[in-house]
Amino acid sequence: MNGMAAFIEQGLRAAQGAVLDVRAQAGLHLEPDSVSRRVRARVRGRLKAIETIVRRLIILMAAALDLPSLPQASSDPTGAAASTPRPALADTVEDVTDTFGTSYGPVHRLNLTGRRTAGLMDWQDALAGKGAAQALVAGPVPAAPLIAHIIALQRLLKDPAPAAKRLARHLAQMKARQEPRPVCPPSAGNCRLGAELGTVASALPGLVSRAVADWPDTS
């Protein structure tokens, strides 16, 4: 096992432990019907931070895969790049259908490629949890969406290889279309993730940037 593979394995293992800690601390392992709004906000922020780390680890896994090269996008006589159909949603979304039982209907889907924001593609939701610190009204809220989010993360962490293969194909298609390379800014609040996971989170921006360093210059 090389150094990068060991780092990814360490990161995934730390993320698994963090998910279990969140579940236990919020009492979600007891499958409650509801939680307080304050607990929901805290768990959401924590899970989003873990999800960000997991996405970045999967990008490193995808970058290490050896896929057949795709041809560069050609241009038409007007100089515009030939359009290539974007991959189906299933290529970049981890569809999780597990539930704790018939009483838990929500399904949480993990988007492997993040979202575009103001011309900057932050693939890993670097601002995950932003806006969570608000005046919270007391009163219970359903626990099912939080449980579904935990199920989604646990399933992805149990077997991340298929997601990495799908993401590798998506990255190759983006690269062939000469789209802007993925951007992975530093995350805030890594110190609150614990020593091991915080160290992993701090190292990821530099590692992801190096993993896509051969991306065509589209500036």
N, C-alpha and C positions, 0 to 999 in steps of 0.2 A: 504494500500500500504506500503510495507516494504521499508527500506532505500535504498536497491540496486535498486528496481523498480523505486523509486523516482529519484535516480541519473540518471538512464538510460533515463527516461522521460525528465529530465532536459537537458541531453546531446543532445538528439534527437531534442528537441525544439530549443536549441542554434544552432545546426547545420542547422536546417531549416532557422533560421534567417540569418545565415552567408551566405547560398546559395543565399537568396534573396538579401542580400547586395552586393554580388559579381555581380549578374545579373544586379542590378540597377547601380552600380558604373561604370560598363563597357558599359552600355547602351544596354545590350543584351535583355532587356525587349521590346525594339523597333524592335527586329528581323532584325538587319542590315544584309546586304549581306556580309560585310567584316569589319574587324577591323585591327588596326595596329599590327605589329609583337610584339611591346612592350606590348600592351594590351593583346595579346594572351599569352605571356609568364607569365605575372602577373596573369591572370585569371587561367591558367593551374596550376601554383604553388599553388594558393589558393584553387582551387577545389580538388587537390590531397591531400592537408593537411586535408580538411574537410572529404574527402572520407576515409582517414586513421582513423580518429576519429569514423566515422560511422561504419566502419568494426569492430573496437574494441568494440563498444557498442553492436553490433550484436553478437559478441562472448560472451559477458556477458549474453545477452538474451538467447543464445543457451545453455550456461552452466547451466542456471537455469531451463531448461526444463527437465521433468522427462520422459525419454525414456526407453523402455525395454532394459535390458542389453544384449550385444552381447558376444558370447563366445570368449575367448582368442584364438589367432591364434595357431594352432597346428604345430608341427614340423615333418618333414619326417625323415626316417631312417638316412639320411646323416646329420641331424641336422639343415637343412635349414628350415626356416619358410614356412609353406604352403602358396602358393600365393592365394590372394583374389582379385578378380577383383576390380579395382578402380571404384568409383562411376562415373556415366556419367557426362559429363561436365555440364549438366543442374542442377545438384545438388549443384554446387558451383559457378555458374555464374548467376547473376541477369540479365536476358534477357529483355532489355527495347526496345520496338518497337514503342513507341510514337514518333511522329514528329510534328512540328508546322504546317506542310502542305506538299503538294507535292513538294515544292521547297527545302525541307530539307530532304535529303536522308540519312545522316550518322546516325548510331545507336551506342550508347555507351553502352558497357556491363561491369558491375561492377563485378570483380572477388572477391568473398567473402573470398577466402583463400590466397590471395597474391601469392607470388612466393618463390621458394627455392633459396638461395644465399649462395654460398661458404660453404655448409654444415650446414648453419644456416637457419632455417625456420622462416623468419620474415613475419608473416601472414598479417601484416597490412601495408606493404610498409613504414617502419619507415623512410626511406630516400626519401619519396615522394618529388618531386620537385628538387632533386639533379641534377645538370647540367643545371638548367634553366638559371643561370646567365652567359650568353655568350654575345659576341658582336653581337648585333642584327642589321640586315640590314633593313633599312626603307622600307616601302611599305606595302600595304594592303594584308591581307590573309583572306580566307573564315571564316566566323563566325559560320557556321553550326556545325562543330565539337564541339565547346564550348557550343553551345545551346543544342546539343545532350547530352553532359556530364551533364549539368544542369538538363535536363529532367530526366536522369537516377537517379541522386541523389534525385530529388524531388519525383519521384515515389517510390523509396526505403524508403524514410523518411515518406511518407504518410502511408505506410503499411509494416513495417519491419518484422512482425510476420512470414509470409511464408518463408522469407529468413533465419530467425533464426531457423526455424524447419529444413530446408534443411541442414543448417550448423551443427545443433546438430546431425543429422544422420551421416554426414561426420566425425565429431569429434569422434563419437562412433565407427565408422569403423576404423579410424586411431588408436584409443586406443586399439581396439581388435587386431590389427595387431602389436601392440607394437612399433609403429613408434615414433620418437622423439616428445616430447610435443611442442605445439606452443610457440614461443618466441615473446615477446612483449617489445623490448627495448624502452627507453625513446625517445621521439621525440624532435627535435630541433626547436627553433623558436616559442614556444608556446605563448610567450608574444605578438607576432604579430597577434594572433587570436582574441584578445579582452579578456576582463576580464573573462567573464563567460565561453566561449568556451576554453580559455587557461587553466582555472582551471580544467575543465573536462579532457582535453588532458593530463595534468600533473598527474592526479590521475589514469588514465587508465592502465599504465603499471603494477602498483602494484595490481590493482584489477583483471586484466586478469591473472597475475601470480598466485594469490590465487585461481582463479576460476578453474585452471587446476592443482592445487597442488596435487591432488590424481592420477595424471597420472603415469603409471608405470615407474620406473627408468630404462632407457635404456642406461645409460652411461657405 
